[in-house]
């Protein structure tokens, strides 16, 4: 099977069910091919969608010149998957992959029967259940819209108001933007990203099955299985579907970056523009490193990127054929990866790999797949506890060898790990006008990623073996650089990633939002009296430093003064119970397609939906996204804006997961001065997140997590919203003169005494907080200006100890917002 056959197989696999989209959009079909492609059921043709697939490929599909002569062959391969020729390897591979992708053998009835026009894609989140006693999640569905436009599920009636015809017209328009003169691989990558954009919301099957697998996820997993099947049978003999189904034919291969957070935040400098650039750069650099490992492995196994099942948050999963060439290569490849990471990152960062889990065709069944997946992730977790094991077992000493590295000029002042490079330091000084002793790695990250990434001209990330002065070295001799346009000059690139939109080349969400000064901010800062350090200037269209972001936390009082603390907030959040969601959440219904789809949708929320929440609301424009993707995020911003955003984030997540109470989010928010070192900030935010993971919800035995920890209080999200409102209420009472600011500060002491007394850590004196509060209120409350309701709410604080304890959050919130510098 030569390269062109592999590419034709991938294309036909991706489009084998595109006829379902065309049929529901009422497009033309190839009526004269009914006898050729449609199997008979009860004396009449079935699976009519294949006729629409054939017509689409023959009449609508634009092809690169290399594939034009094979158009009819592609149409045949894609359309014959329900009636394949008995001796054609590629046809049989697609037919078998189609069945395995769904996790079951298709029932032999007409696949297009039923109300397929009104069926809508059921949200996978509606299906997840972690316990038998859990609440039933309302069934919610997706509208027929592009994934950027509306990824939130709704009720069925609302979803049915959207139109297949309108979505298909947008899809056809998108086809016209796919580059045709760059080669087949960029064409296939563009098609994959376009299919995700428009077919993510289309149910793959609607007959006698839950319509919860998207056409996109079924297509890409079918392509992965078909590629592995075809290569296996070409090298091992036989034909798909005609041999022992229990013969291991597949390998689950994956990797997981370990040490991500410690590496990103392991920075000696505590402030300045260089740190912001470096944090942004390191996050992106890690994504690029993972991609370089995947591309190199696929290149060496002669496989296309369609082997990729998931790639998000530093973790990837590939489906490879279990043939000797691949199995013999993997241990050597793993050792090479470990050697490179050890040399490049001195043990601070490692990529742990698993390649021991084999699968046969029966393992794709719903009753078995979750067991293989659990086995795979268990192996991956074991590898994380055995970092660099292949090197150590081969006699490599357990410390990084620094022989050949010249530390004559000292260690890099940022990472303190690599030697100073005079060339790198000179380039940095020429670019910034600032003197710094930097290593090649840190200078490259700051200047060639951190500075370039947010620029308008950085629209494409190119992975190639043709490095230049602006490129970053990656694994396998690969290089990364950015470009404003991607054209025939870059035809030899191994991958071209579109950083802005789907439909032109590969797409990988880059979760990055950088606060910048807008036009007029210089005048605003001067008018409002905000302060920048002596080394910082307010220049329109330049990124804000952390100290400048903290200054945005101060609030103008309308009289030329500012109030509030110039503090930063650091928000770390992640999904609760990720392992359980995949291992037990679907019960016995987990398939390869469901796994791929759920992984993709989770990553979409953290990497893209979350960014929209920031970008579309001016209140959140000063939030800096350090990293986001997979199932977690880390943000830095003005402290009270970040507290408000966390509430918005939790509400959006609840909507995104169809209100499922078993799919939850926890967070920790650390508030600090902007000069604290980044690694200290990260550790504290992580510690607060850990506290949220331990939270026990009152009145719900065994219900933990789904909480946020901030300002010394851990609370569930619903109560957090109420406490935030209380903080705004208390702030208003003080600002309007209804209660003295001193009384508000004493409320915090009473709340602390209450907590100490109830925990048994305070003495008898702490138990007097109630009487002291009553006396304080009698003397200092302005009863004439207070409304009766406000008075009653204040006095009620002394009657419920639990309420008073939790008031530490709104009291701190109000005090921080009212204090002056």
C-alpha positions in Angstrom: 0.0 0.0 0.0 1.8 3.1 -1.2 1.4 6.7 0.2 -1.3 7.7 -2.2 -3.4 4.7 -1.2 -3.0 5.7 2.5 -4.2 9.2 1.7 -7.1 8.0 -0.4 -8.1 5.6 2.4 -8.0 8.4 5.0 -10.1 10.7 2.8 -12.7 8.1 2.0 -12.9 7.1 5.7 -13.4 10.7 6.8 -16.2 11.2 4.2 -17.9 7.7 4.3 -20.9 9.1 6.2 -21.0 12.6 4.8 -24.1 11.5 2.9 -26.1 11.6 6.1 -25.4 15.3 6.3 -26.2 15.8 2.6 -29.4 13.7 2.8 -30.7 15.7 5.8 -29.9 18.9 4.0 -32.0 17.6 1.0 -29.1 17.6 -1.5 -29.0 15.5 -4.7 -28.1 11.8 -4.6 -26.7 9.3 -7.2 -29.9 7.4 -7.9 -28.2 5.2 -10.5 -25.8 3.8 -8.0 -28.5 2.2 -5.7 -27.8 -1.3 -6.8 -24.0 -0.8 -6.5 -23.9 0.6 -2.9 -27.2 -0.2 -1.1 -27.6 -3.6 0.6 -31.1 -5.1 0.4 -33.3 -5.4 3.4 -36.7 -7.1 3.1 -36.6 -6.8 -0.6 -35.7 -3.2 -0.9 -32.5 -1.1 -0.8 -31.4 0.3 2.5 -28.8 2.7 3.8 -29.7 5.4 1.2 -27.2 7.9 2.7 -24.4 6.2 0.7 -26.0 7.6 -2.5 -25.6 11.1 -1.1 -22.0 10.3 -0.2 -21.3 9.3 -3.7 -22.9 12.4 -5.2 -21.1 14.7 -2.8 -17.7 13.3 -3.7 -18.4 13.1 -7.4 -20.0 16.6 -7.8 -19.3 18.8 -4.8 -15.9 17.9 -3.3 -12.9 20.0 -4.3 -9.7 17.9 -4.5 -6.0 18.8 -4.8 -4.5 18.0 -8.2 -2.8 14.8 -6.8 -6.2 13.3 -6.0 -8.3 14.4 -9.0 -7.5 11.2 -11.0 -8.7 9.1 -8.1 -12.0 10.8 -7.5 -14.2 7.8 -8.6 -12.0 5.5 -6.5 -12.5 7.7 -3.5 -16.3 7.9 -4.1 -16.3 4.1 -4.4 -14.4 3.5 -1.2 -16.5 6.0 0.8 -19.9 4.8 -0.5 -19.4 1.0 -0.5 -18.9 0.6 3.3 -22.3 -1.2 3.7 -21.7 -3.4 0.6 -17.9 -3.7 0.2 -16.2 -5.8 -2.5 -15.1 -9.1 -0.9 -11.5 -8.9 -1.9 -10.7 -5.1 -1.7 -8.5 -4.4 1.3 -9.4 -0.7 1.5 -13.1 -1.2 1.1 -13.2 -3.9 3.8 -11.0 -1.8 6.1 -13.5 1.1 6.0 -16.5 -1.2 6.3 -15.1 -2.9 9.4 -13.8 0.4 10.9 -17.3 1.9 10.5 -18.7 -0.9 12.7 -15.9 -0.9 15.3 -15.9 2.9 15.7 -19.5 2.8 17.0 -18.6 0.1 19.5 -21.0 -2.5 18.1 -22.0 -4.4 15.0 -24.7 -2.4 13.3 -28.2 -3.9 13.3 -29.1 -5.1 9.8 -32.2 -2.8 9.5 -32.3 0.3 7.4 -29.9 2.8 9.0 -31.8 5.8 7.7 -35.2 4.7 9.1 -36.9 6.7 11.8 -37.2 10.5 12.3 -33.6 11.3 11.3 -34.6 14.7 10.0 -35.8 15.8 13.5 -33.3 13.9 15.5 -30.5 16.1 17.1 -27.2 15.2 18.8 -27.7 14.3 22.4 -25.1 15.8 24.6 -22.7 13.2 26.0 -22.8 15.0 29.3 -26.5 14.1 29.6 -25.3 10.4 29.6 -22.8 10.5 32.4 -23.7 9.1 35.7 -21.3 8.3 38.6 -23.7 6.7 41.0 -27.0 4.9 40.9 -28.5 7.3 43.5 -27.5 10.4 41.5 -30.0 12.8 40.1 -31.2 12.2 36.6 -29.7 14.8 34.2 -32.2 16.4 31.8 -31.6 15.2 28.2 -30.2 18.2 26.2 -29.2 18.4 22.6 -27.1 20.6 20.3 -28.3 23.1 17.7 -27.2 22.7 14.1 -24.5 25.4 14.2 -20.8 25.7 13.9 -18.9 24.8 17.0 -17.6 28.4 17.5 -21.1 29.8 17.2 -23.0 27.8 19.9 -21.5 24.8 21.8 -24.1 24.8 24.6 -26.8 22.1 24.7 -30.5 23.0 24.9 -33.8 21.2 25.0 -34.9 19.2 22.0 -37.5 21.6 20.8 -35.1 24.5 20.7 -32.4 22.3 19.0 -34.9 21.2 16.3 -35.5 24.8 15.2 -32.0 24.8 13.6 -31.6 23.9 9.9 -29.5 21.2 8.2 -29.8 23.1 4.9 -28.3 26.3 6.3 -25.5 24.4 8.0 -24.7 22.5 4.8 -24.5 25.7 2.8 -21.9 27.0 5.3 -20.0 23.8 5.0 -19.9 24.1 1.2 -18.6 27.6 1.5 -15.9 26.4 3.9 -14.8 23.8 1.4 -14.0 26.6 -1.0 -11.4 27.9 1.5 -9.4 24.7 1.8 -6.0 25.0 0.2 -5.6 22.7 -2.8 -2.1 23.6 -3.9 -0.2 22.6 -0.8 -0.3 18.8 -1.1 -2.6 16.1 0.2 -1.7 16.1 3.9 -2.5 19.8 4.4 -5.6 19.2 2.4 -6.6 16.3 4.7 -5.8 18.4 7.8 -7.9 21.2 6.5 -10.8 18.9 5.9 -10.6 17.4 9.4 -10.8 20.9 11.0 -13.7 21.9 8.7 -15.6 18.7 9.5 -15.2 19.4 13.2 -16.5 22.9 12.6 -19.7 21.8 10.9 -20.4 18.1 11.8 -19.6 18.2 15.5 -23.3 18.7 16.2 -24.8 16.1 13.8 -25.8 12.7 15.1 -24.0 9.9 13.3 -26.8 7.4 13.8 -30.4 7.9 14.9 -31.9 4.5 14.4 -32.3 2.3 17.4 -29.5 3.9 19.2 -28.9 7.0 21.4 -28.0 9.8 19.0 -25.0 10.9 21.2 -22.1 10.2 18.8 -21.4 13.1 16.4 -20.8 12.6 12.7 -17.3 14.1 13.2 -16.2 11.8 16.0 -17.5 8.8 14.1 -15.6 9.9 11.0 -12.2 10.6 12.6 -12.2 7.4 14.7 -13.3 5.4 11.6 -10.3 6.8 9.7 -8.0 5.9 12.6 -9.3 2.3 12.8 -9.3 1.9 9.0 -5.7 3.0 8.6 -4.5 0.6 11.3 -6.6 -2.3 9.9 -5.3 -1.7 6.4 -1.6 -1.6 7.4 -2.0 -4.6 9.7 -3.6 -6.8 7.0 -1.3 -5.6 4.3 1.7 -6.7 6.4 0.2 -9.7 8.2 -2.0 -11.1 5.4 -5.7 -11.8 5.3 -8.6 -9.4 4.9 -10.6 -7.4 7.5 -13.6 -9.2 8.7 -12.5 -12.6 7.4 -10.2 -13.8 10.1 -10.2 -14.3 13.9 -11.6 -11.2 15.6 -9.6 -11.9 18.7 -6.3 -11.5 16.9 -4.5 -8.4 18.4 -4.3 -5.9 15.5 -4.1 -2.6 17.3 -1.9 -0.7 19.8 -3.0 2.1 22.1 0.0 4.4 22.3 0.0 7.6 24.3 2.0 10.1 26.2 1.5 12.4 29.1 3.7 15.4 29.9 4.6 15.4 33.6 5.8 18.5 35.5 3.8 21.0 33.4 2.9 23.5 36.2 6.3 23.3 38.0 8.1 23.9 34.7 5.9 26.8 33.5 6.2 28.6 36.8 9.8 27.8 37.6 11.0 31.3 37.0 13.4 33.2 39.3 12.2 36.7 38.3 9.1 37.9 40.1 7.9 40.7 37.9 8.3 42.5 34.6 7.3 42.0 31.0 9.7 39.1 30.5 7.8 36.9 33.0 4.5 37.4 31.3 6.0 36.6 27.9 7.8 33.5 29.4 4.7 32.1 31.0 2.7 32.5 27.8 5.6 31.0 25.8 6.2 28.0 28.0 2.5 27.0 27.8 2.5 27.1 24.0 5.9 25.5 23.8 4.7 22.4 25.7 1.8 22.0 23.2 4.3 22.3 20.4 6.6 19.7 22.0 3.8 17.2 22.3 2.9 17.8 18.6 6.5 17.3 17.6 6.6 13.9 19.3 3.4 12.8 17.6 4.5 14.0 14.2 7.9 12.3 14.5 6.4 9.0 15.6 3.8 9.0 12.8 6.5 9.9 10.3 8.7 6.9 11.4 5.8 4.5 11.3 4.6 5.8 7.9 1.2 6.7 9.3 -1.0 9.7 8.7 -2.1 12.1 11.5 -5.6 10.4 11.3 -4.1 7.9 13.8 -4.6 10.5 16.5 -7.6 9.9 18.8 -7.0 12.8 21.3 -4.4 15.5 22.0 -5.2 17.9 24.7 -3.6 19.3 27.9 -0.3 17.6 27.4 -1.8 14.1 26.9 -2.2 12.3 23.6 -3.6 8.9 22.5 -2.8 7.2 19.1 -4.2 4.1 17.5 -1.5 2.2 15.7 -1.3 -1.2 14.0 0.2 -4.0 16.0 2.7 -5.0 13.4 6.4 -5.9 14.0 7.8 -2.8 12.5 5.7 -0.6 14.9 6.1 -2.8 18.0 9.9 -3.0 17.5 10.2 0.8 17.0 8.3 1.9 20.1 10.7 1.0 23.0 13.6 2.7 21.1 11.4 5.7 20.3 10.4 6.0 24.0 14.1 5.9 25.1 14.9 8.6 22.5 12.1 10.8 23.8 13.3 10.4 27.4 16.9 11.1 26.4 15.9 14.3 24.6 13.7 15.6 27.5 16.3 14.8 30.1 19.0 16.7 28.1 16.7 19.6 27.2 14.9 20.1 30.6 17.3 18.5 33.1 14.5 16.4 34.6 12.1 19.2 35.3 9.8 18.0 32.5 9.2 14.5 31.2 7.0 12.9 28.6 5.9 9.5 29.9 4.7 7.0 27.3 2.6 3.8 27.3 2.6 1.4 24.4 1.9 -2.0 26.0 -1.9 -2.2 25.5 -3.0 -4.3 22.5 -6.5 -4.5 21.2 -8.4 -6.9 19.1 -11.7 -6.2 17.3 -13.8 -7.5 20.1 -12.2 -4.9 22.4 -14.1 -2.1 20.6 -17.4 -3.6 21.8 -19.2 -1.6 24.4 -18.8 -4.3 27.0 -15.0 -4.3 26.6 -13.6 -1.0 25.5 -13.7 0.7 28.9 -11.6 -2.1 30.3 -8.9 -1.6 27.6 -9.0 2.1 28.2 -8.7 1.7 32.0 -5.7 -0.6 31.4 -4.1 2.0 29.1 -4.4 4.9 31.5 -3.3 2.7 34.4 -0.1 1.9 32.4 0.3 5.6 31.7 0.0 6.5 35.4 2.5 3.8 36.2 5.0 5.3 33.7 4.5 8.7 35.4 5.8 7.2 38.6 8.8 5.7 36.7 10.1 8.7 34.9 13.1 8.1 32.7 12.8 4.4 33.6 14.1 3.2 30.2 17.2 5.3 30.6 17.9 4.2 34.2 17.3 0.6 33.3 19.9 1.0 30.5 22.5 2.1 33.0 22.1 5.9 32.7 22.9 7.7 36.0 19.8 9.1 37.8 20.9 12.7 37.4 21.1 14.9 34.3 24.6 14.9 32.8 25.8 18.4 32.0 29.0 17.4 30.3 29.8 19.7 27.4 27.7 22.6 28.7 29.7 25.7 29.4 28.7 27.5 32.6 31.6 29.9 32.5 29.3 32.9 32.2 27.0 31.5 34.9 23.5 30.1 34.9 20.5 31.7 33.2 19.0 34.3 35.5 15.5 33.1 34.7 15.6 29.3 34.7 18.8 28.9 36.8 19.2 25.5 35.0 20.9 26.2 31.6 24.2 28.1 30.9 24.1 31.7 29.9 24.5 32.2 26.1 26.2 35.4 25.1 24.5 35.3 21.7 21.0 34.8 23.3 21.7 37.6 25.8 22.8 40.0 23.0 19.7 39.2 20.9 17.5 39.9 23.9 19.2 43.2 24.6 19.0 44.3 21.0 15.3 43.5 20.9 14.3 45.0 24.3 17.0 47.4 25.2 17.4 45.6 28.5 20.4 43.7 29.7 19.9 40.1 30.9 21.9 36.9 31.1 19.8 34.3 29.4 20.1 30.8 28.0 19.1 29.9 24.5 16.0 28.2 25.7 14.6 31.1 27.7 15.5 33.8 25.2 13.9 31.7 22.4 10.7 31.3 24.4 10.5 34.9 25.4 11.4 36.5 22.0 10.4 33.9 19.4 7.2 32.6 21.1 6.1 35.0 23.9 6.7 38.1 21.8 5.4 36.7 18.5 2.4 34.6 19.6 0.1 37.5 20.4 1.0 39.5 17.3 -1.5 39.8 14.5 1.0 38.4 12.0 1.4 35.1 13.9 -1.5 33.3 12.3 0.1 30.0 11.5 2.5 27.8 13.4 4.7 25.7 11.1 6.4 22.5 12.1 9.2 21.6 9.7 12.8 20.4 9.4 13.8 23.7 7.9 14.8 25.8 10.9 15.8 29.5 10.7 16.8 32.3 13.1 13.2 32.7 14.2 12.5 29.1 14.8 12.4 27.1 18.1 14.0 23.6 18.1 11.7 20.7 19.0 11.9 17.0 19.4 13.1 14.8 16.5 15.1 17.6 14.7 11.9 19.5 14.1 11.6 23.3 14.3 8.7 25.6 15.0 8.1 29.1 13.7 5.3 31.5 13.0 4.1 33.0 9.8 1.4 35.5 8.7 0.5 33.5 5.6 0.9 29.8 4.7 1.4 29.1 1.0 3.4 27.0 -1.4 6.7 28.2 0.2 5.7 26.0 3.2 4.7 23.0 1.2 7.3 20.8 2.8 6.1 21.5 6.4 5.2 18.4 8.4 2.2 20.3 9.8 0.8 23.8 9.5 -1.5 24.8 12.4 -4.0 27.6 12.0 -4.0 29.6 15.2 -7.1 31.6 14.4 -9.8 29.4 12.8 -10.9 26.0 11.5 -11.0 25.0 7.9 -7.5 26.0 6.6 -4.8 23.5 7.6 -4.7 21.9 11.0 -6.4 23.5 14.0 -5.4 23.2 17.6 -7.0 25.6 20.0 -4.4 27.9 21.5 -5.8 29.1 24.8 -4.2 32.5 25.2 -5.6 35.9 26.2 -3.2 38.7 26.8 -4.3 42.0 28.5 -3.2 44.9 26.4 -3.4 48.6 26.7 -6.1 50.1 24.4 -6.0 53.4 22.7 -6.8 56.1 25.4 -5.6 54.0 28.3 -2.6 56.3 28.8 -4.9 59.3 29.3 -7.3 57.2 31.5 -4.5 56.1 33.8 -3.3 59.6 34.2 -6.8 61.0 34.9 -7.6 58.2 37.4 -4.2 58.5 39.1 -3.1 54.9 38.6 0.6 54.2 39.2 3.1 52.4 37.0 6.6 51.5 38.2 9.5 53.6 37.0 10.5 50.9 34.5 7.0 50.6 33.0 5.1 52.8 30.6 1.4 52.9 29.5 1.7 52.5 25.7 -1.3 51.6 23.6 -1.4 48.1 22.1 1.4 46.8 24.3 0.9 43.9 26.8 0.3 44.8 30.5 2.8 43.6 33.1 1.5 41.9 36.2 2.0 45.1 38.3 -0.1 47.0 35.7 -2.8 44.3 35.7 -2.9 44.6 39.5 -3.3 48.4 39.2 -6.5 47.7 37.2 -8.0 46.2 40.4 -8.2 49.7 41.9 -11.6 51.3 41.5 -12.2 55.0 40.6 -14.5 56.7 43.1 -15.6 59.3 40.6 -13.8 62.1 42.5 -10.3 61.7 41.1 -9.3 59.1 43.7 -8.9 55.3 43.6 -9.9 52.7 46.2 -9.2 49.0 46.5 -6.0 47.0 46.8 -3.7 46.6 43.8 -3.6 42.9 44.1 -3.4 40.0 41.6 -5.6 37.0 41.7 -4.5 33.6 40.5 -7.2 31.1 39.6 -6.5 27.4 39.2 -9.4 25.2 38.2 -9.9 21.7 36.9 -12.6 19.1 36.3 -13.5 16.9 39.2 -13.4 13.1 39.0 -12.0 13.0 35.4 -10.9 9.3 35.7 -14.3 8.2 37.1 -16.1 10.0 34.3 -14.4 8.0 31.7 -14.2 4.7 33.6 -17.7 4.5 35.0 -19.6 7.6 33.7 -21.0 5.9 30.6 -21.6 2.6 32.3 -21.3 -0.1 29.6 -21.7 2.3 26.7 -18.2 3.7 26.3 -16.9 3.4 22.8 -13.9 4.8 21.0 -16.1 7.5 19.4 -17.6 8.5 22.8 -14.2 8.6 24.4 -12.8 10.8 21.6 -15.9 13.0 21.6 -16.0 13.6 25.3 -12.3 14.4 25.4 -12.7 16.8 22.6 -15.7 18.6 24.1 -14.0 19.0 27.5 -10.9 20.5 25.8 -13.2 22.8 23.8 -14.6 24.3 26.9 -11.3 25.0 28.6 -9.4 26.0 25.5 -12.1 28.0 23.6 -15.4 28.6 25.4 -13.5 29.9 28.5 -11.6 32.3 26.2 -14.9 33.6 24.7 -16.1 34.4 28.3 -13.1 36.6 28.7 -12.9 38.1 25.2 -16.6 39.0 24.9 -17.0 40.7 28.3 -15.1 44.0 28.8 -15.1 43.3 32.6 -12.7 40.4 32.1 -10.3 41.8 29.5 -7.5 42.2 32.1 -7.4 38.5 32.8 -4.3 36.8 31.5 -4.6 33.1 30.4 -1.4 31.3 31.4 -2.7 27.9 30.2 -6.0 26.3 29.5 -6.9 23.0 27.8 -7.6 19.4 28.4 -9.5 19.6 31.8 -7.8 22.5 33.6 -6.8 26.1 33.5 -4.6 28.7 35.2 -5.5 32.4 35.0 -4.0 35.6 36.5 -5.9 38.9 36.7 -7.1 41.8 38.9 -8.2 40.0 42.1 -11.8 41.0 42.3 -12.4 40.7 38.5 -11.0 37.2 38.8 -13.4 36.4 41.7 -16.3 37.6 39.5 -15.1 35.6 36.5 -14.8 32.4 38.5 -18.6 32.7 39.2 -19.2 33.3 35.5 -17.0 30.3 34.6 -18.8 27.9 36.9 -22.2 29.0 35.6 -21.1 28.5 32.0 -19.6 25.1 32.8 -22.9 24.0 34.4 -24.7 25.0 31.2 -22.1 23.3 29.0 -22.4 20.0 30.8 -26.2 20.0 30.5 -26.6 20.7 34.2 -25.2 17.3 35.1 -24.4 17.3 38.9 -21.9 14.5 38.4 -19.7 16.6 36.1 -18.3 19.5 38.2 -15.5 22.0 38.5 -13.4 23.0 41.4 -11.1 26.0 41.8 -8.7 27.8 44.1 -8.1 31.6 43.9 -5.0 33.0 45.5 -4.8 36.7 46.1 -1.4 38.4 46.4 0.8 41.4 45.6 2.1 41.4 42.0 5.7 41.1 43.1 5.4 37.6 44.5 7.4 35.0 42.4 5.4 33.1 39.9 6.2 29.7 41.3 5.1 30.7 44.8 1.8 32.0 43.3 1.2 28.8 41.5 1.9 26.6 44.6 -0.5 28.6 46.7 -3.2 28.5 44.0 -2.8 24.7 43.7 -3.0 24.3 47.5 -6.3 26.2 47.5 -7.6 24.0 44.7 -6.7 21.0 46.8 -8.8 22.4 49.7 -11.7 22.7 47.3 -11.3 19.0 46.3 -11.8 18.1 50.0 -15.0 20.1 50.5 -18.0 18.3 51.9 -21.4 19.7 50.9 -23.7 20.1 53.9 -26.8 18.0 53.7 -25.4 15.8 50.9 -23.6 12.9 52.3 -20.6 11.8 50.2 -20.9 14.8 47.9 -17.5 16.4 47.7 -15.6 18.9 45.4 -17.6 21.2 43.1 -16.3 24.1 45.2 -14.0 27.2 45.3 -11.5 28.3 47.9 -10.7 32.0 48.3 -10.1 34.5 51.0 -9.9 31.7 53.6 -13.3 30.2 52.8 -14.1 27.0 50.9 -17.7 26.9 49.6 -19.8 25.3 46.9 -20.5 27.3 43.8 -24.1 28.0 44.5 -23.3 29.4 47.9 -20.4 31.3 46.5 -22.7 33.3 44.3 -24.7 34.3 47.3 -21.6 35.3 49.3 -20.4 37.4 46.4 -23.7 39.3 46.5 -23.3 39.7 50.3 -19.8 41.2 49.7 -21.3 43.8 47.3 -24.1 44.5 49.8 -21.6 45.1 52.7 -19.4 47.3 50.5 -22.5 49.4 49.6 -23.5 49.8 53.2 -20.1 51.2 54.1 -19.7 53.4 51.0 -23.1 54.9 51.6 -22.3 55.6 55.2 -24.9 53.2 56.7 -22.3 51.4 58.8 -18.8 52.7 59.8 -15.8 51.1 58.0 -14.4 50.2 61.5 -17.4 48.1 62.2 -16.9 46.2 59.0 -13.3 45.5 60.0 -14.4 44.3 63.4 -16.9 41.9 61.7 -13.9 40.0 60.4 -12.6 39.6 63.9 -16.0 38.3 65.1 -16.0 35.9 62.2 -12.5 34.7 63.1 -13.4 34.3 66.7 -16.5 32.3 65.7 -14.4 30.0 63.6 -11.8 29.5 66.4 -14.5 28.9 69.0 -16.3 26.3 66.9 -13.1 24.5 65.9 -12.0 24.3 69.5 -8.8 26.2 68.8 -9.9 29.4 70.5 -10.1 30.1 74.2 -13.1 31.2 76.3 -12.6 34.8 75.1 -13.4 33.8 71.5 -16.8 32.5 72.6 -17.8 36.0 73.6 -18.1 37.1 69.9 -21.9 37.1 70.0 -22.3 39.5 72.9 -19.6 41.7 71.6 -21.3 41.9 68.2 -24.6 42.8 69.7 -23.0 45.6 71.8 -21.1 46.9 68.8 -24.2 46.9 66.6 -26.2 48.8 69.3 -23.6 51.5 69.5 -22.5 51.9 65.9 -25.3 51.0 63.5 -27.0 54.1 62.0 -30.5 53.0 62.5 -31.9 56.0 60.9 -30.4 55.4 57.5 -30.4 51.6 57.5 -33.4 49.9 56.0 -35.2 47.5 58.2 -34.1 44.6 55.9 -30.5 45.6 56.1 -30.6 45.9 59.8 -32.2 42.5 60.2 -29.6 40.9 57.9 -26.8 42.4 59.9 -28.2 41.3 63.3 -28.8 37.8 61.9 -25.1 37.3 61.5 -24.8 36.8 65.3 -27.4 34.1 65.4 -26.0 31.5 62.9 -22.4 30.6 63.5 -22.0 28.9 60.2 -23.3 32.0 58.3 -20.9 34.2 60.3 -17.9 31.9 59.5 -18.7 32.1 55.8 -19.1 35.8 56.0 -15.3 36.0 56.2 -15.3 35.8 52.4 -17.7 38.7 51.7 -16.2 40.8 54.5 -12.7 40.4 53.1 -14.0 41.1 49.6 -15.7 44.4 50.8 -12.7 45.5 52.8 -10.2 44.8 50.0 -12.3 46.8 47.6 -12.7 49.8 50.0 -9.1 50.2 51.2 -6.9 52.9 49.8 -3.2 52.6 49.0 
